[in-house]
Amino acid sequence: MSRAERDDRDDRRYDDRDGARREDRGRERPRRRPMDARGAAVSAVRQVWELTGEEPEGVVSLERGEEGWTIGVEVVEVHRVPDTADVLALYRVTVDDDGGLVSYRRGERYSRGQTGEGG
């Protein structure tokens, strides 16, 4: 078979209307893999940044649940001098397997210099 014949045969596999391969029609597309922990964390940080307008300090917790991933994101809400007097907030964000926002809420607020639970 010549190259021209092979190219012609390959061209006929595609439908002119939408470019879909004729042989692929009617087949189920493979399901996308669920988002991994890193992807969920990146998505949560982006969501918090867009919603608050403040750059997140970092991810402090990460948990897989039924609705997707729940991520704890720390944000400086009030900058003070010295930095140990900054007021931070912990945001709990849940994203689905596509990185879409499911829920978002601000939890506790605390000083950067605060150590341990409650003090």
Contacts in CASP RR format, 6 or more apart in sequence:
PFRMAT RR
TARGET T0000
AUTHOR 0000-0000-0000
METHOD contacts of the structure
MODEL  1
MSRAERDDRDDRRYDDRDGARREDRGRERPRRRPMDARGAAVSAVRQVWE
LTGEEPEGVVSLERGEEGWTIGVEVVEVHRVPDTADVLALYRVTVDDDGG
LVSYRRGERYSRGQTGEGG
1 9 0 8 1.000
13 21 0 8 1.000
13 22 0 8 1.000
13 23 0 8 1.000
14 20 0 8 1.000
14 21 0 8 1.000
14 22 0 8 1.000
15 21 0 8 1.000
15 22 0 8 1.000
15 25 0 8 1.000
32 97 0 8 1.000
32 98 0 8 1.000
34 68 0 8 1.000
34 97 0 8 1.000
35 43 0 8 1.000
35 68 0 8 1.000
35 69 0 8 1.000
35 95 0 8 1.000
35 96 0 8 1.000
35 97 0 8 1.000
35 98 0 8 1.000
35 99 0 8 1.000
37 62 0 8 1.000
37 64 0 8 1.000
37 69 0 8 1.000
39 99 0 8 1.000
40 62 0 8 1.000
40 68 0 8 1.000
40 69 0 8 1.000
40 71 0 8 1.000
40 95 0 8 1.000
40 99 0 8 1.000
41 59 0 8 1.000
41 62 0 8 1.000
41 69 0 8 1.000
41 71 0 8 1.000
43 95 0 8 1.000
43 99 0 8 1.000
43 100 0 8 1.000
44 59 0 8 1.000
44 69 0 8 1.000
44 71 0 8 1.000
44 72 0 8 1.000
44 73 0 8 1.000
44 93 0 8 1.000
44 95 0 8 1.000
45 56 0 8 1.000
45 58 0 8 1.000
45 59 0 8 1.000
45 71 0 8 1.000
45 73 0 8 1.000
47 93 0 8 1.000
47 95 0 8 1.000
47 100 0 8 1.000
47 101 0 8 1.000
47 104 0 8 1.000
48 54 0 8 1.000
48 56 0 8 1.000
48 73 0 8 1.000
48 75 0 8 1.000
48 91 0 8 1.000
48 93 0 8 1.000
48 104 0 8 1.000
49 55 0 8 1.000
49 56 0 8 1.000
51 104 0 8 1.000
52 75 0 8 1.000
52 91 0 8 1.000
54 75 0 8 1.000
54 76 0 8 1.000
54 77 0 8 1.000
55 75 0 8 1.000
55 76 0 8 1.000
56 73 0 8 1.000
56 74 0 8 1.000
56 75 0 8 1.000
56 91 0 8 1.000
57 74 0 8 1.000
57 75 0 8 1.000
57 76 0 8 1.000
57 88 0 8 1.000
58 73 0 8 1.000
58 74 0 8 1.000
59 71 0 8 1.000
59 72 0 8 1.000
59 73 0 8 1.000
59 74 0 8 1.000
60 72 0 8 1.000
60 73 0 8 1.000
60 74 0 8 1.000
60 90 0 8 1.000
61 70 0 8 1.000
61 71 0 8 1.000
61 72 0 8 1.000
62 69 0 8 1.000
62 70 0 8 1.000
62 71 0 8 1.000
62 72 0 8 1.000
63 69 0 8 1.000
63 70 0 8 1.000
63 71 0 8 1.000
67 94 0 8 1.000
67 96 0 8 1.000
67 102 0 8 1.000
67 103 0 8 1.000
68 94 0 8 1.000
68 95 0 8 1.000
68 96 0 8 1.000
68 97 0 8 1.000
68 102 0 8 1.000
69 94 0 8 1.000
69 95 0 8 1.000
70 92 0 8 1.000
70 93 0 8 1.000
70 94 0 8 1.000
71 92 0 8 1.000
71 93 0 8 1.000
71 94 0 8 1.000
71 95 0 8 1.000
72 90 0 8 1.000
72 91 0 8 1.000
72 92 0 8 1.000
72 93 0 8 1.000
73 90 0 8 1.000
73 91 0 8 1.000
73 93 0 8 1.000
74 88 0 8 1.000
74 89 0 8 1.000
74 90 0 8 1.000
74 91 0 8 1.000
75 88 0 8 1.000
75 89 0 8 1.000
75 91 0 8 1.000
76 86 0 8 1.000
76 87 0 8 1.000
76 88 0 8 1.000
76 112 0 8 1.000
77 87 0 8 1.000
77 88 0 8 1.000
77 89 0 8 1.000
77 109 0 8 1.000
78 86 0 8 1.000
78 87 0 8 1.000
79 86 0 8 1.000
80 86 0 8 1.000
80 87 0 8 1.000
83 112 0 8 1.000
84 111 0 8 1.000
84 112 0 8 1.000
84 113 0 8 1.000
85 111 0 8 1.000
85 112 0 8 1.000
85 113 0 8 1.000
86 111 0 8 1.000
86 112 0 8 1.000
87 109 0 8 1.000
87 110 0 8 1.000
87 111 0 8 1.000
87 112 0 8 1.000
88 109 0 8 1.000
88 110 0 8 1.000
88 111 0 8 1.000
88 112 0 8 1.000
89 106 0 8 1.000
89 107 0 8 1.000
89 108 0 8 1.000
89 109 0 8 1.000
89 110 0 8 1.000
90 106 0 8 1.000
90 107 0 8 1.000
90 108 0 8 1.000
90 109 0 8 1.000
90 110 0 8 1.000
91 104 0 8 1.000
91 105 0 8 1.000
91 106 0 8 1.000
91 107 0 8 1.000
92 103 0 8 1.000
92 104 0 8 1.000
92 105 0 8 1.000
92 107 0 8 1.000
93 101 0 8 1.000
93 103 0 8 1.000
93 104 0 8 1.000
94 101 0 8 1.000
94 102 0 8 1.000
94 103 0 8 1.000
94 104 0 8 1.000
95 101 0 8 1.000
95 102 0 8 1.000
96 102 0 8 1.000
110 118 0 8 1.000
END
